[in-house]
Structures are given as C-alpha cells and as structure tokens.
Amino acid sequence: MIENPAILTENELSKEVIGCAITVHRSLGPGLLENAYQQCLAYELRNLGLKVEVEKSMPLIYDDVEMDCGYRIDILVENKLIIELKAVEEINDVHLAQTLTYLKLSGCKLGLLMNFNVAILKNGIKRVVNGL
C-alpha cells in the first residue's frame, strides 16, 4: 500500500504501474482480450491505494464546443498517468498516435502504451511523453 499516492510523480507512478502490469501478465499470460488485462490491472493498482479510473470519458473541445466523440482512456491513474492497453500482434504508429492524442486532450504529461499480447511484457511497453 502506497502511503500518499497523490505526491508521486508520473515517473514514480509508472514504475508502480509497470510492476502491477508484470504481475498481471505473469498470472494471465498473453492471448486474452484487452478487457481482461484492464480489469485485472485496475484491481492491482487499487490494491496499492491508487486512484484509478477505468474507461475514463475524454471530451473533445472543438471551436470552444465540447463534442462527445466517445474517446475513452483505458486507465487513468491519480489524474496524472494514462495507460492505454492493447492485446495485439504488435504496436504500430496509430496506437502511439492515439496515446499521444489522449495525453494532449487530458493535459497529462506521461502515458504508458502496453501490449499484453507478448511473451515478455517489458517488450510490450512504450512510454509516451506529451511535450505540452
């Protein structure tokens, strides 16, 4: 249990998230649907005492009007760190662009793009930084 999660930096949060993701991946292995990993990872993060929002709705502001375009962040941790989960053969540029777009829309600095459909999870993790 983390004593005061609100004071953690994005990098400190990312270390905790990666540790929990590895725990989930070791337990479940590759080959499941994204939602299974999402729910299990959220469970692990909440057990650490972190504030976790799953399928967080993201409004798009266009011409000063809020559009409901159905954008959903897979997991938002402590209102600071975006986790975009995948269970695909490989990460490609559109996945990176999607994560960066979520960072820009939310004002967050750091995102983790995680592909659980790999033999070793560390090979499926990409850090995505919003230059703001």
TAZI-V674675 format. One line per field, one symbol per residue. ss: DSSP state (H for helix, E for strand, - for the rest). phi: phi as a letter, one per 30 degrees, with the letter a starting at -180 (. if undefined). psi: psi as a letter, one per 30 degrees, with the letter a starting at -180 (. if undefined). Layout:
BEGIN
ss=???
phi=???
psi=???
END
This chain:
BEGIN
ss=----HHH--HHHHHHHHHHHHHHHHHHH-----HHHHHHHHHHHHHH----EEEEEEEEEEE--EEEEEEEEEEEEE---EEEEEE------HHHHHHHHHHHHHH---EEEEEE-----HHHHEEEEE---
phi=.ddbddcddeddddddddddddeddddcidjcdedddddddeedddddjddbcchddbdccbhicdcccidbdebcchhbbccccbbbdadbeddddddddddddcidcbbccbcdcbdbeedccbdbccdh
psi=kkeifffkleeeeeeeeeeeeeeeeeeellflleeeeeeeeeeeeeffgkkkkkhkkjlkjkhgkjkjggkkkekkkggekkjjklilelkaeeeeeeeeeeeeefgleklkjkjfhlejeffgkkkkkjf.
END
